[in-house]
Amino acid sequence: MTLPNRASIEEDLDNRQGWVLLKDGQVAAYMAATDFDPNYEVPIWAGSAPYWALHRFAIKKDFRGLGLSQLLLKKVIAFGQENGIKSFRLDTGKQNQAVQHLADKLGFVYRGIITVTSDSVDPERRAYELLFDK
C-alpha cells in the first residue's frame, strides 16, 4: 500500500474513522469513513446528513483479487447502518474503473461530478451515493 500515507492513516485511526481488514494476521486492506467532507457540500446528493464519506481505499498488493475491497466496504456500511447512517458517499477519479465497478456492484448510484479542492492534478471526481430509507 503506497496510498494513503501513514500520517493520514494514523489521523483516521486516532479519530476512530479508519478501518483495517486483516487476513491471516496481516493488514490486507484499509479505508476511512468520515462524517463530513467539505467537497461533498454540493447539491447533488439524494440523502441528507448524517452521511459517511468513504475514502482512502487501499488493498495491499499481495491481497488483490480476493474480493477484500467489497468485504471491507460491506462491513463498514453495515456498521454505519447499525449506528443510524443512511447515506454513504464516495468519489473516485474518472480513470479508476475498479472503484467505479465496486460502487456499481454494491448498489451505489452515480450522482455526478464533484471538485476535490485539495487535488490540483485531477480535481474532477465521479461521485456516488448509497442511500437507505430517506
C-alpha positions in Angstrom: 0.0 0.0 0.0 1.5 3.3 -1.0 -1.5 5.5 -0.6 -2.9 6.6 1.7 0.1 7.9 3.5 1.0 6.9 7.1 0.0 10.2 8.6 -3.5 10.0 7.0 -4.0 6.5 8.4 -2.8 7.5 11.9 -5.1 10.5 11.9 -8.0 8.4 10.8 -7.3 5.8 13.4 -6.9 8.4 16.2 -10.3 9.8 15.2 -11.8 6.4 15.1 -12.6 6.7 11.4 -10.1 4.2 10.0 -10.9 0.6 9.1 -8.4 -2.2 8.8 -9.1 -5.6 7.4 -6.8 -8.4 8.5 -6.3 -11.6 6.5 -4.2 -14.4 8.0 -2.9 -11.9 10.7 -1.7 -9.4 8.2 -3.1 -6.0 7.2 -4.7 -6.6 3.9 -7.0 -3.6 3.3 -7.7 -0.1 4.7 -10.3 2.6 4.3 -11.7 5.6 6.1 -15.3 6.5 6.8 -15.7 10.2 7.9 -18.8 12.0 8.9 -18.1 15.1 6.8 -16.2 16.1 3.6 -16.2 19.7 2.5 -16.0 18.6 -1.1 -19.4 17.0 -0.7 -21.2 20.2 0.2 -22.8 20.4 -3.2 -26.4 19.8 -4.1 -26.1 16.5 -6.0 -27.0 14.1 -3.2 -30.4 12.5 -2.7 -29.8 11.9 1.0 -29.3 14.3 3.8 -27.0 14.3 6.8 -25.8 12.3 8.6 -23.7 10.6 6.0 -20.4 8.8 5.8 -17.8 9.8 3.2 -15.8 6.7 2.3 -12.2 7.4 1.4 -8.7 6.1 1.1 -9.4 2.6 -0.2 -6.2 0.6 -0.2 -5.6 -3.1 -0.8 -2.1 -4.5 -0.2 -0.7 -5.9 -3.4 -0.5 -9.4 -2.1 -4.2 -9.5 -1.3 -5.7 -8.0 -4.5 -8.2 -10.0 -6.5 -9.7 -11.7 -3.4 -12.8 -9.6 -3.0 -11.5 -7.9 0.1 -12.5 -4.3 -1.1 -16.1 -5.5 -1.3 -15.9 -7.3 2.0 -14.4 -4.3 3.9 -16.9 -1.9 2.3 -19.9 -4.1 3.2 -18.7 -4.3 6.8 -18.2 -0.6 7.1 -21.7 0.1 5.6 -23.3 -2.5 7.9 -21.7 -0.9 10.9 -22.8 2.6 9.8 -26.4 1.4 9.3 -26.4 -0.1 12.8 -25.4 3.3 14.0 -28.1 5.3 12.2 -26.2 6.2 9.0 -28.5 6.1 5.9 -26.3 7.8 3.3 -22.9 6.6 2.2 -20.9 8.7 -0.3 -17.7 8.1 -2.2 -15.8 9.7 -5.1 -13.2 8.4 -7.5 -11.1 9.6 -10.4 -12.6 9.2 -13.8 -10.0 6.6 -14.7 -10.4 4.5 -11.5 -12.6 1.8 -13.0 -12.0 -0.6 -10.1 -13.7 1.7 -7.6 -16.5 2.6 -10.1 -17.2 -1.1 -10.7 -17.2 -1.7 -6.9 -19.6 1.2 -6.4 -22.0 -0.2 -9.1 -21.8 -3.7 -7.8 -22.8 -2.6 -4.3 -25.7 -0.5 -5.5 -24.2 3.0 -5.3 -25.9 5.5 -7.6 -23.8 7.8 -9.7 -24.7 11.4 -8.7 -22.4 13.5 -10.9 -19.1 15.2 -10.9 -17.7 17.0 -7.8 -14.5 19.0 -7.5 -11.9 17.9 -4.9 -10.2 21.2 -4.0 -7.1 19.5 -2.5 -6.2 17.8 -5.7 -4.5 20.2 -8.2 -3.7 17.4 -10.7 -7.1 15.8 -11.2 -9.8 17.6 -9.1 -12.8 16.4 -11.0 -14.2 13.2 -9.5 -17.2 10.9 -10.1 -19.5 10.9 -7.1 -21.6 8.0 -5.9 -24.1 7.5 -3.1 -25.7 4.5 -1.4 -28.9 5.5 0.3 -31.0 3.6 2.7 -34.6 4.8 3.7 -34.5 8.5 3.2 
